[in-house]
């Protein structure tokens, strides 16, 4: 699987992450997380293949997350309902979001990128 990068063009952290990948020779497919958020199928695949918990995929510091009061609502929702709301708006997803079929990174920490995405 090609490395999938989901980011938001106006997000400085996403731009730093994208630059790091380019500077380190990592090939990836760039997706605008608002225009083409990860699919329900991709989210389910990530949950099945990584140790990532669903709640970690939410952008808990985002305006929409707070407006929808998801902090209080998510615990009462089923996993299916949580996934549906997560993919309904790319701004609800923690970004940058990078996945290659086996590994996932959320956000940008250079040390994490060194360990996960460094190819040489």
Protein Blocks (a to p, Z undefined) as FASTA:
>chain_A
ZZdddddfklmklmmmmmmmmmnopacddddfklmgcdfklmmmmmmmmccdfklmpcfk
bmklmmnommmmmmmpcfklmmmmmmmpmklpccddddehjaccedjdfklmmmmmmmZZ
